């Protein structure tokens, strides 16, 4: 803006020089026109740069918002991960307890067969003691009926 003001001042100076019929008036006018052209070019470049900067600032703000969202998601995932790890630890403890009970169950299976075998042995002895397979037992069974 100051350069444009200076260009206007130079234009008034050139007009004063022309009234006084200075030999350098045309040279100063040419310099002023070159100065105005440079100002126009710089003004256009500044507008283009300003637009690019505004777009970059908007993109930066969007990126910052996305970064905040990503940080929040990462924090949530870390909390979820910690919860899963603690849950896995408790489940592994329960699994170890269950495996212990499984081992105990399999070790105690032999006693089940021992009990069934003793029960069958006692039944055979009881029936044998009643005479179920002896000739006297068959006669008693035939008489009783």
QUIFEN-V515119 format. One record per pair of residues at least 12 apart in sequence whose ideal C-beta (glycine too) atoms are under 7 Angstrom apart, sorted by the first residue. I is the first residue (numbers start at 1). J is the second residue. Records with the same first field share a line. If there is no record, write none. Layout:
I: J + J
This chain:
3: 39
4: 39
7: 32 + 35 + 36 + 39
10: 28 + 32 + 35
11: 32
13: 28
14: 28 + 29 + 32
